[in-house]
Amino acid sequence: MVIDAHVHFWKFDKVRDAWITDDMKILQQDYLPEHIAPTLKRNGVDGVVAVQASQEEVETRFLAELAKTHPIIKGVVGWLDLQAGNIEERLEHFTQYTSVRGYRHVVQAEPDDFLLRPNFQRGVRALKPYNYTYDILIYHSQLKPAIEFVARFPDQKLIIDHCAKPDIRHKKIDEWARLMKEIAQQPNVYCKLSGLFTEAAWKTWSAAEYYPYLDVVFEAFGTDRLVFGSDWPVMLLSGIYVQWKSLLEKYMENYQPEEKEKVFGLNAASFYGL
């Protein structure tokens, strides 16, 4: 079973989706399950996890409703205001959508101390009784508070999106590598092999640029806690689906078949309870 653990869907709205600037014109259109289905079939992918892109409850509902009508969506990572005083009530409300497996906040757009705020941590603490996961979306510059954050949640299922977005474009690796090795020491923290396409120079990257960064996360997390994801359609800014999947397959060509199966699907199924 091959699972792409990180895709986005949206009906493009230029006000809501203001983060999609004019240098990202390819993203200024609708992206829905029917648009990725042929690509998934060609690449032997059996299902996806749909991840929130917009920070509003209607986004969670939108993805959960898509999952009802598109079997390719095996799980949803939604959004709720985890800082809200009534977070338990909102979590209870969304239990009606069985496809929702966890939640995410776009912490990369927040101040560096955001993960350590008591109200936010209270919200994350509320996830555990529902067995919900939490996706950590940060830049590499936010890894230090993230390390402190994960240490406070040893029993919560946590996953780092996009390998914490290392600065591949400028070939900066040392500080990121040191911090990724540190955060990986928490056994409940997983890491997604997604989103790296757009951290190198768009369209002009070479596969070799990614290998030092892959070396770090494979050494730090091992094949039991790494999860394949594409970050489609954002990845289209820098390449096409088959390029990223085949790059990872090439990187892992000397790994055991069971290790490949874990990274390309079984780990995602286990983490998200698919």
N, C-alpha and C positions, 0 to 999 in steps of 0.2 A: 504494500500500500504506500503510495507516494502522496504526501500532503504538502501543499504550499501554505505555510503557516502565517503568511502576511500579504494579503491583498486588500485593496480599497475599492469601494464602489461609490459613485455619486452621480447625481443629476446636476450638472454644472450650474452654479449660481455665482455670478461675478461679484456680488456683494458678500455673500457668506464665504465664498472661496477666494477671498482677496489675497491669500498667500500664493495663489497661482498667478504669478506675474507675467508680463508680456514676453519675457525670455523663456517662458514655459508654455508656449502657445499650443503645443501638442496635448496639453492637459486641459485646455479650455473647451472641453466637450464632455458629453455624458460617457461614463464608463460603468457598465452594468454586466451582470453575469453572462448574458448572451454574447458580449463582446470578447470575453476571455475564453469562453468554452472551447472554440476550435483550437486555440493555442494550447490549452491544457491537454486536449486529446492528442495533439501532435507530439507533445512532450511527455506523454505517459503519466500525467498527474491525475490522481483519482478524486481529489477534493481540496478545498481551500478553507482557511480561516479568514473571515472578513473582519477587518480592523477599522475602528472608527477613524474618521479624518476630521470631523466637525465636532465641536464641543457643545453639544446640546442633546437633550434627552430624545428629541425627535430623530436624531441620528441612530440611536440605539434601536428605536422602534423600526426605522427604515430598514436597517440591516437584518433585524429579526424577521420582519415580514418577507424580505427577499429570500431568507433561508427557508421559509415555509413553501415557497414556490420553485426554488432552485436547489435540488438535491446536492448539487456540487458544493454548496456551502455547508460544511460539516460543523462549523462553530462560529460564534460571533464574539468579538471583543468590543464591547460598547463603551459609552461614556455616561457617567453620572457625576454630579457635583459632589465629590467626595468630601468637600469641606462643609456641606450643608448640615444644619442641625437635625434635619429629619432624614438623614441618610439611610437609616435602617428601614424607614417607611418606604423610601424609593426603591431600595433593593428588594424589599418584599413585593412591591408592585411589579417589578420586572421578572419575578420568578415565573410569571405566566408564560414567558418565552423560554422554552427549554433549550433553544439553540445558543443562548447567551452563556458563555463559559467564563467570562472575565471582563475586566474593565481596564481602561487606559486614560491617562491625562497627558496632554502635550506639554510635558515639563520642560522640554527644550526651549519653549517660548517664555518660561517663567524665570524669576530671579534664582540665583544659585542656592538660596536657602529654602526654597519652596518645599522640597521633600522632607525637611526637618520641622515644618510648621505643625504645631500640635493638632490643629483642626484637620489638616490633611491626613496626618497619621491616624487620627481617630477614625476617619473614613476608611482608610486601608485596613485598619483592624476589624472593621465591620464586615469585611469580605469573607473572612475565614469561616464563620458559621454556615455560610451558603456554599462553601467549597469553590468560591470564585478565585480566579487567578488575577494577577496584576502585571501589566506590561509596563516596563520602565523605558520611557522614551526621553533620552537625554543626549546632549553633546558630550564629547570627550572631556570638555572643560568642567563638566558637572559630576565627574566621577567621584571626587572626594566626598561631597555630601551624600552621594548615592551609596558609597561604602558604609557610611554611618547609618544611613536609612535601612539598608538590608540587614544590618546587624541587629536592628530592633525588631525584626520580623522573622525569626528563625523557623517559624512554622507556616509561613505564608508562601504559596507558590508564586515565585517571581521570575520574570524573564526580561532580559535586556534586549530591546529592539536595536537592530542595525549595528550590533557590536559597539554601541555607544558612539557611533559616527566618528571614527578616527580621521585625522587629516591626511588622507592618502594623497590628495592633490599636491601638498607641499612636502610629502614624504616624512612627516613627523610621526614618530612611532614610540620613542623611549618612555616618555611619561605615561602615555596611554597604555603601553604594554605592562608597565609596572602596576598600574592601578587595576587593569583588567585581571591580572594574576591575583591581586589582593581580593577583589570582589568575588572571584571564582572560588575562593576558599570557603564561602558559605555554600553548603551542599544543596540548599533549596533554590539557588539562583541558576537559571538556564540562560542561554544566549542564542539569539537568532542570527543566522547567516543570511541577512537580508539588508537591503538599503546601501550596500557598499558601492554599487555601480555609480551612484550619484555623488559619492565622496571623492572620487578621482576626477580628473579632467573629462568632462562630458565628451563622449564620442571618440576621444583621442587616446584613451587609456590602452595599456597593454596588460595581458593576463598576469604577467610577471609582477606587476605593481602590487597586486592583491596578495601574492603568496606570503610575504613577511607578516602581514596582518592575520592571514589565516593560520599561519604557524603558531602565532601567539594564542589565539582562541582555542585551537585544537589541543595545544599543550595544556592550557589553563583549565578548560572545561571537559576535555575528553569527549569521546563520541556518545556518551550517555546523556550529555546535557547541551548538545548543540542541535539546532533545529533549522531546517531549510525553509527559506522564505524568499519571495521575489521582490516585494514592495511594488508590484504592478498596481496601477499604471505609472507611478512616479518613475520607475526604472526606465521607462521609454525615453526619458530625457537624455539618457546616455547609451542606450543599446536596446537589444530585443531579448525576449524571454529566453530563447534557446541559448543565447550567449552566456547568460549568468548560470543557468542550470548546467550547461556543458562545462563551464569553467570549474564549477565545484566538483563535477563528476571526474574531470581530469585530475584535479588536485587530489581526489580520494582514490585514484585508480589502483593504488597499492594497498588499500585498506581491505579488511575482510568483508565479505558480502553482508554479514550480519551487522557490521558497523555502519555500512552504507545504508542499510535498511533503517537503522535507528535514526540517523541524521536526516534522511529523506522522508520520514513519515512516522515511524513508531514513537519517536520522542515527542513529536507534536501530539499524537493521539493520546499518549500517556499524560503529558503535561496538562492539556486542555480537557482531558476526559471525553474524547470524541467517540 
